[in-house]
C-alpha cells in the first residue's frame, strides 16, 4: 500500500487508465449535494484509506494486545536478566549464579 510519498507512480498509472482524483469543482459539488463524485468513488487514495481503516478496525486491537504482551515479557527480562528468566522457567536457582571466569586454553604471549 505504501506511504503517500511513494505513490507517485501508482497515481501516474491510474491517470493513464482514466482514473483521477476529484477536481476542486467536483469537491464543491460533493459539499453541496452531500454525495461523493464519480471521481472520488474511483479514487485510489480514497479506496486505500478505506482499506487501511478497515484493516485497523479488524486487527489493531490484536496487534495492541500482542505488543503489550511482548513489552511485558521484555520488561520482565530486563528486570531479572536471562539467567533469572531461565531459573524461573526451570524453577532452579542454580541458573542464577554468576558464570565461572573463562579459562584460558592457550597460553597468551603476555603469560610467557
N, C-alpha and C positions, 0 to 999 in steps of 0.2 A: 504494500500500500504506500510505502514511502513517506517521507516528510515533505512538507509543502515546497521546500527549496529544491527537491528532486523531481518534481512533477512536470517540469517544462516539456520534456519530450512526450510525455503522455498527453498533455494538452495540445501539443502540436499535432500529434496523430489524430486525436479526436476532432480537431478543427478540419483536418484533411477529410475526415469522414462526414463532415457537416454537422458535428455536434459541438456546440459552443456554449459559453456561459451567457446568461441573460444580459441584455443590454440595459443601460440606465432607464430607457423608456419602458422596457419590459418590467423592470423592478418597480417603476412608478405605477404601471397598470396593476401589478400584483398588490401594491399597497392600497390602491383604490378599490379593487374588486375583492381582495382577500383570497384570491386563488393563485396558485403557482402558475407561472408561464410554462409553455411547452419547452422552452429552452431550459428552464430550471428542472423540469421533470427529467430531462435527458442529461442534465449536468453531471459530469463525473465527480466534481468536488462535492456536490450535494449527496450523491449516492455514496461516495466514500465516507462522508461524515455520518450518514445514516448507518452504514455498515459498522463503522468504528463505535458508534454509540450502542448499537445492538450487541457488539462483542463485549463492550464494557458492562452492559446490563447483564449479560449472561455469565461472564467469567470474573468480573472484578472482585466479588466477594470471595471466591475461591482462591484467587491469587493473593488477596489481602490476608486471608487466613493462613495460607502456606508461608507467606513472608513472616507473619507473626510467629509461627512455629519454628521456622528456620532461625529467626532472630533470637528466640528464647533459647534454642539449642546453643547458638554461638555465644550468647551472654553467659550461659552456664559454663561452657567450655573455657571462656576467658577467666571465670572465677576459680574453677578447680583445676584447670590445665588438663592436658591429655592424660597424664598419669592418674590424676584424680578421677577422670571420667572412666578410664579402664577399671580402676579399682572399684568404683561404684557399680559398674555394669557386672563385674565378676564377683562383687561382694568379698573382696580380698584386699586388705590394706597393704599387703606386701608390694603391690604395684605402685604405691605412693612413694616409696623410698627413693632416695636420690641414686642416680646411676653411678656405678663404680667408675673411677677415672680410667680413661683409655690406657691400656697397657701398650707399651712400645714393643713392637715386634721386631723392629730393625734398630740397630744402633745408629743414631744420627751422628753426623760429623762433630756436633757440639759435645757429645758424650765421650768422644775418643780422647 
